[in-house]
């Protein structure tokens, strides 16, 4: 899933760990975060979970989906100010 890779790049650009994303998503399962970001195909995340991840990272899922589908690598390249949280 290229969307997971795009979300993972955003997470890394923000300097967040998996645990930081878990906390922002208000979930207690590290495996859920890993499954989203590493595209584990044994149990794909629900759309609701993907939306929750995008919201936690303060990006629109549509932005991530479009970036993933338009990128040759399937990864969204963004500057941190494009998705930083507003005060």
Order of alpha helices (4+ residues) and beta strands (2+ residues): alpha-alpha-alpha-alpha-alpha
